[in-house]
Amino acid sequence: MLHISRLAHQRTVASLARSSFRRCKSSSAQDAVRSLKDGDRLHGYTVKRVVEIPELMTTGVGLEHDKTGAQHCHFARDDSNNTFSVMFRTTPMDDTGVPHILEHTTLCGSQKYPVRDPFFKMINRTLATFMNAMTASDWTTYPFSTQNQKDYENLMSVYLDAVFYPQLRELDFRQEGWRLEHEDPNNPDSPIQFKGVVYNEMKGVFSDSMNIFMQAVQNKLMPNHTYGVVSGGDPPAITNLTWQQLREFHHSHYHPTNSKFVTYGDLPLERNLELINGNYLDKFDRINIDTRVPLEPRWSEPREANITCSRDPTGTEKQTTVSATFLLSEVTDIFESFTMNIICTLLTDGETSPFYQALLQENIGSDYAPLTGYQGMMKEAAFSVGLRGISSDDVDKVKDIINTTFDKVISEGFDQKNIDAILHRIELSLKHQSSNFGLHMALNLASVWNHDGDPMLALQINKQISQFRQALADNPNFLQDKVKQYFKDNPHCLTITMEPDKDFEEIRTKEETERLHKHVSQLTDADRKVILDTGKELLAKQMMAEDINCLPTIHLDEIERKIKPEPIETMTMGGVSVQKCAAPTNGVSYLRMVSNLASVSDELKPYIPLFCNVITRSVLSPFKAHHTDDNTYEQGVMFSSHCLDRNLEKMLTLWADVFARPDLRDNDRFLTLVNMTAAEMSSSVVSMGHSYAISHSRAGLTPAGFLQEQFSGMTQLELLNSIVGGDPESVFKVIDKMEEISKCLLNKSNLRVAVNTTSESMDTTLKSVDGFLSLLPGDALTSNFLTKDPNYKVNESLTQFERPFSVNYVGKSFLTVPYTHEDFSRLRVLAKLMWAKFLHREIREKGGAYGSGAVCSDGVFSLFSYRDPNSLKTMEVFDEAVKWLCRGDYTHTDIEEAKLSVFQETDKPVTPGRSGISQFTTGVTDDMKQTMRDQLFQVSKKDVTDVALRYLKKGQRSNAVSFLGPANETVQQDKRWKIITS
């Protein structure tokens, strides 16, 4: 489950288009609904409108359920990856997190599916390409997507039974929300603690100072109704929520009259309506319910606020954040929202934008403040701009810059080239195809439709563009007038400053201790007995074996035995290897180039990620272990871009300029990008702590793992912070290293290329690529791009990164085997089995962590936990999980379900623009994939037990543990541990 907290960046309507999956000139799915007309009756629904949306190759049908008033949008499109979602407007009026905890608890058992936690159990019984539930500030949605019709109907049944007929058992509320429980539920002498999944999740959320800042902005900008509270739950308030209040919130908000449904894809509308109405909605009647959010009373003058956060021990002395946030128009005004989205993008995006030049290029701070840009997740949109990583002495300076920049824009306007670039970006996004379009459609429409806006109009992008162009033609000052209206003349502006407080964590810990003491001190002997008995009951329930045959499932014999091939051809152009893939890319050409790093010295390699950001912000650095040998790997930098076919020559010219004339000697620009890179990576640690823990635990096991940690792990963050923390002159010395790297990489000596475009455009595209390659410096020398390190020495380690967090992120990795080894398929199944049947129960349900998992990749097997109140205890769980696997305490059915989970991963749709790219980046061919698929079908219980004994049992294989979390006294006293505090 996911909590979408606070003001989140709204994807533009254009970004919605970027998720489109497949297009064609005619669609049987669309034809099936085009005959419908307003007033038609279908399975208890009345058709309200049928709308063609040609730019998205979609036909939309709006319906209303006759008995309940439930709203329904169906989007017919020739896409087999069908999506379903049901959304409720949820408007809490306190900080207890009731909608968030309800979202969790509804999925813990229902009338038709009374088993414990059917949502997580279904993960192993489905081929879903997406499954989740999400709570925002004023809505909660339950979406899924799948390519299998039986699976679609199975999941729809589970989801609808969960939201309309949940059991909402008190024990489930205690597990998912919060509870008082003994540290050891079986020991009445052990201390009583606060426990609960959401409680610990939100402690983790607010361990991040950026989340504290964003939440404060929303609460203080719109304080008078539901946006003035923490919908996800503030830990001090979560412990005030009662089970009865949870049930009452469900009764008042989870009713069909307050619901909105989205169905999308090529499955028939009539079948969707028949299932929804016949099984659920027809059993309800319309009720009087008003969950509408009122408009925020507008201020007569701007306001200011000051908040505090914890100090980042890895950062510089400059840790203050300040921003100005303006309340804009209602998001239901589609054109006004479209216009303001473009204006906000013009103001902040890219190195030529006014605020980038005024704020970032001045190097006052490290990066934009959180939320900078257009926000459209609430009833009224907002725009924020500011800086983080500044000195407290510069707060007033930043405020002045913000005001003067608006004045300058009002006076001078925007460069027409920048306006044209944004409109071109929208055009390209309408053509570019990425997976799960239906899911992105449902999520992007949520805020507009939640407040009774027009979801069909929101998707008619071409109509918005035409109206925008006309407005510009009618009034040359159209954009400046909007800037003046919403920013210069708008008194509803909040300026908020966040300062680090060295005592912040101590104060927060003291508050929790005192709150716990208050709860415990009021307990009677009878209360204490209830707590002990309830803890034992919950533990027994968590350990109880269940018959889950009531849950629907997909069976292995229903899965296609053959892979879907991704046909590619490889050729040579001027000595450079070029992979070509002809696919229906809808008029878009895709170019990817990998430049090998073998010629870069070990001293320079840690600076590669920074080089990537300086050259172009879109560069990635892949490091993949070879599929047959753990000590053989490819190290390279990937350059990638895509464009409309008509712009291919222009795109290649830009790349030729990057290779021939890299912009490395602009000291101010370099310093800006270094600061931004460090700030972005630092802020990702709290949300991606488990990834950092896994990366560091893998670093000593394989050469590829070592490089991956150097380039994207805590090791890289330490390097960036050391650069930023140095004096400016030492920072500029790094530019010399950038130039040395460019000499190694920006040529065709170690280059290989992949091209994806339509078969009709392929010859023209290849001719242009050939011309581009002929312009590049260097000679194509490398035919073998692999690096072999046969003498690599494995390094086992125990490491803690001590951080001011309220939770932990734990990772443990084992050295195993590469992709083509026969045991790799068995380890993949083992990973899914281990999570579903052991780790989830022990770490999430019993331990209270938000998440856990097991991952098998690149010759390494990893375990992890996420937002975990425990650290050493979780490591013990990892050990117990291995013992459980070695004992074989699982069934043949468990193995079959684990296989389904693997196929769920492997069978996700591949877009035309990415066809063949997995082979390009990993070397894994279609034949290898087919062999892997055949092996997966053959994995037995004995196979899983054998690989557990062979690779995971203590003493069998090298392993390492790393975790991020607060100071731990036991770890500090254990000399085996290396503790990193800065």
PEDA-V629702 format. One record per helix or strand. SS is the DSSP state (alpha for helix, beta for strand). FROM is the first residue (numbers start at 0). LEN is the number of residues. If there is no record, write none. Layout:
ss from len
SS FROM LEN
SS FROM LEN
//
This chain:
ss from len
beta 1 2
beta 8 1
alpha 12 5
beta 19 1
alpha 27 7
beta 40 2
beta 44 9
alpha 53 3
beta 57 8
beta 70 6
beta 81 8
alpha 97 9
beta 109 1
alpha 117 5
beta 129 2
beta 133 2
beta 138 8
alpha 148 16
beta 165 1
alpha 169 7
beta 178 4
beta 191 4
alpha 196 9
alpha 208 13
alpha 225 3
alpha 234 4
alpha 242 11
alpha 255 3
beta 258 7
alpha 268 11
alpha 280 3
beta 302 7
beta 319 11
alpha 333 15
alpha 353 7
beta 366 2
beta 371 4
beta 379 11
alpha 391 21
alpha 415 16
beta 432 1
alpha 436 14
alpha 454 5
alpha 460 14
alpha 477 11
beta 492 8
alpha 503 18
alpha 524 19
alpha 555 3
beta 568 5
beta 575 7
beta 587 9
alpha 601 4
alpha 607 8
beta 619 1
beta 622 3
beta 631 13
alpha 644 16
alpha 666 21
alpha 688 10
alpha 702 10
alpha 713 11
alpha 727 18
beta 750 7
alpha 758 17
beta 785 3
beta 797 5
beta 807 8
alpha 821 25
beta 850 7
beta 859 9
alpha 871 16
alpha 891 15
alpha 911 3
alpha 916 6
alpha 925 13
alpha 940 12
beta 958 7
alpha 968 5
beta 977 3
//
